[in-house]
Amino acid sequence: MPRLLDPAVLQADIEAAREHFQLGRPMTSLRRLKAIRSRIERTDDDRTELRRLVARIMVSQASAHYEVTGDLQAALDLLTDAEKVASTAGGPGDVAPIRGQRGLLLLRSGMTSQAMVALDDAAAVMADADLSDQTFILLNRGVLHLERGHLDLAEQDFARCLEVATRAGDEVRRSAARHNLGYLDFLAGRIPRALAMIEEAATPHPVAMLDRARVLREAGLTGDADRILEQAASTYAEARLVQELAETELLRAECALVERDAQDARALAASAMRRFARRGNVRWRRRAELLMLRCERFAADEKEHRPRRTALRAVGARAAALAEQCRAEQRRDLARTADLLAAECRLLAGDPLDGPLPQLRTGDTLQTRLHLREVRALAAMAAGEHARAAGEVRRGLGELGAYQHSFGSLDLRTASAVHGASLAGVGLEVALESGSPAAVLHLVEQARAVSTRLPEVRPPRDERTAKLLTELRQVEEESRALEGDPVAVERLEQLRDRAAHLQRSIRARAWEVEGDDGSATAAPRLTEVREAARGAGVAFVTYARSRGRWVAVCVCGRRSEVHDVASMAEVGDLVRRVRADLDALAMPLLPPPLRATVRQSLDRSLQRLDALLVAPLRLGDKGLTISCSGDLMFLPWGLLPGRLGVPTVVTPSAATWLRGRGRRRPATPRVAAVAGPDLRCAEAEAAMVARTWTGASALSAGEATVAATHSALVTADLLHVAAHGRHRQDNPLFSAVRLVDGQLYAYEVDPAAGLAGCVVLSACEAGLTTLRPGDESLGLSHVLLQLGTRSVIAGVARVGDDVSARLMRGVHRAMARGTDAASALAEAQRENVTDGAVPAFVCFGDTW
């Protein structure tokens, strides 16, 4: 009597083997599948049910074999044999998943036409297939429609897959369908909706992680994208999933290039290209080749003039040749990008274009449109037509502004500015060549801080968000209490993972909010800035970066000038040294000899920065408003020797400053002070503020809650917060001040009921910002300014509690006498700068 096998047991074993594949372990999966198949074939049991199982095993074997060996033909031969077995042992429902698997392998190999035939054949016979097989076929055909640009057909397949998966109770495929519908929104340009859907459907599956990173990168959130990609790359490398690893490396290269790290970007792109070549995937290899050429184009900027031109010509010639290859292979999208790169390189090398100027086409992506504008602007510059060049830049930045306006999230508005960085650089060169201060100022203001010229954002006010924020506060407070406890290491790691998940969920809800119907205000012009500066009795200076140098437009009285002031590298080194010295001086136990040495270093750096950045402008003791970006946002300007005791305001843009000018300080302001926990002088400082101002209130001890502080923020005219501040470099909108019941995050500040005209943050580092690749800044102080606060006084380095308390006493006494905020801070800094104390505070936005 033949030995019979239990189909249910075999099916369970097959599912376990498949699970190894899904978890990124194809070698283990392949070994187990072979063992199960061998077990069946060694018996005399020839039941139809077992032969159908053999066919299914062969399907899974083909997929695992391809991942392990990269041998496509061997995998396809396995599927052909599987279909023969299924045709005799089963029916169309058994054949459908085999054809679907064939389509997937062809798709992954870049053979899209053959893949579509196979997937259409699978869909034609899938009516009797298992629901899980139907979702598999629909998902993969939808992905192929996406790759071919047929978004309507892709949406039909994903929507149908979502319906089938819901009917089957298959949460994994349901999540995958929602994820792909989000990715479809991404390709269609509906970025806010895409981000929200993909974050909501976020799964740890590496393929989903790769798509999620693509959407984040498109939105300008390259840091977030790269962190996901690093995790995915580790999983792919461990599982030997070569195609996915190569795609991950290519996307990481794109993120590095956005961050202007051409060396890392080129290394990643080269690695990806080698992997694609070994697998014979020409389609993806071309993408890697194009990205490598873009890396080499950026690397050429680091060379001297003549080698730079030679390098650019070489890159341009290779880009033109790649464009021809892509056209021959019907890759018109890559060919167009390569053509634009070739034209850009020729123009930058000083050579004329071979043919007509590239024209805008319907369906061009934002990046393509901006690149095209850049090439057209360079061509106009080469022809000496500066007005036409400026017009191309203006139109391109206008398109970027419209794109940013589609976001109702401040996070996305600031991040997406990265797409215009290169075009803005060309525009600044055009303006500088003209020698016109008005042209330079207008271009810088048009390119910088577009978000400050858009309608104010409103964070989502819903019950779900409120619950997420409450839980995040609780998790972070528990984490803080466990810091340093060796017994609680595992629990602390769990809490940190939970906090990260909560932050992603909160951000996703904000990303879902789309922009309103308002439009951005026009970038300020020189005449407007001059009139406002004269009315305020100050000079206005805009600093911008061009070709490795800081340039400045100075508007002082009737005088308007453009200055080439300093090397970016030298200024960057000096600013970093200043901040390191300030942090060291804030340490209470620093030995006196070392303190003296650090103070001398600080003084030398401040003197040098003063000589480089301010002295050439010939301002004397005139009050100053500075619009800047980059390293200069971290500089305590009021401590420069030439500015000590002189009112100085730092603003993200002229638009921010001018907006604040229209908000007057009340004759009898409502004042509130808040004292956070674990800050030695906080309660005394809050009580001092309350005594200094008539009718002021103070929240201390158990009264200083998140709710009470938020209420004070929207009801007071002046709010003083003496609490520990925390700047989150990786996630700026979760920068916070710590209160008795947890953190008050920048994210949850809601201006719907109005905001205090002036906020004083006496905590360390509360004035720090994250500088994003698009030259926009984001942090607690900048969020307050964007949401409507006119003036923020905050620290940009560590300051001792006693030093801060003394400084704030002087600031409030002067303000209570009627002195404006910037003048009060300048006066207090002059009185409190000693050998042992250096209060590094800045007045941001405008004075009050």
Secondary structure as UniProt FT lines:
FT   HELIX           7..22
FT   TURN            23..24
FT   HELIX           26..41
FT   HELIX           48..69
FT   HELIX           72..89
FT   HELIX           92..108
FT   TURN            109..110
FT   HELIX           112..124
FT   TURN            127..128
FT   HELIX           131..147
FT   TURN            148..149
FT   HELIX           151..168
FT   HELIX           171..187
FT   TURN            188..189
FT   HELIX           191..200
FT   HELIX           206..218
FT   TURN            219..220
FT   HELIX           222..239
FT   HELIX           242..258
FT   TURN            259..260
FT   HELIX           262..278
FT   TURN            279..280
FT   HELIX           282..300
FT   TURN            301..302
FT   HELIX           305..328
FT   TURN            329..330
FT   HELIX           332..348
FT   TURN            349..350
FT   TURN            362..363
FT   HELIX           366..382
FT   TURN            383..384
FT   HELIX           386..405
FT   HELIX           410..415
FT   HELIX           416..420
FT   HELIX           421..434
FT   HELIX           437..447
FT   HELIX           450..453
FT   HELIX           463..482
FT   TURN            483..484
FT   HELIX           486..488
FT   HELIX           489..511
FT   HELIX           526..536
FT   STRAND          538..546
FT   TURN            547..548
FT   STRAND          549..556
FT   TURN            557..558
FT   STRAND          559..567
FT   HELIX           568..585
FT   TURN            588..589
FT   HELIX           592..609
FT   HELIX           610..614
FT   HELIX           615..617
FT   TURN            620..621
FT   STRAND          623..627
FT   HELIX           630..634
FT   HELIX           637..639
FT   TURN            641..645
FT   STRAND          648..651
FT   HELIX           654..661
FT   STRAND          671..675
FT   TURN            677..678
FT   TURN            680..681
FT   HELIX           682..692
FT   TURN            694..695
FT   STRAND          697..699
FT   HELIX           701..703
FT   HELIX           706..715
FT   STRAND          718..722
FT   STRAND          725..726
FT   HELIX           732..734
FT   STRAND          736..739
FT   TURN            740..741
FT   STRAND          742..745
FT   HELIX           746..748
FT   HELIX           751..753
FT   STRAND          758..761
FT   TURN            764..767
FT   STRAND          770..771
FT   TURN            773..774
FT   STRAND          777..778
FT   HELIX           780..787
FT   STRAND          791..795
FT   HELIX           801..816
FT   TURN            817..818
FT   HELIX           821..832
FT   TURN            835..836
FT   STRAND          841..844
//
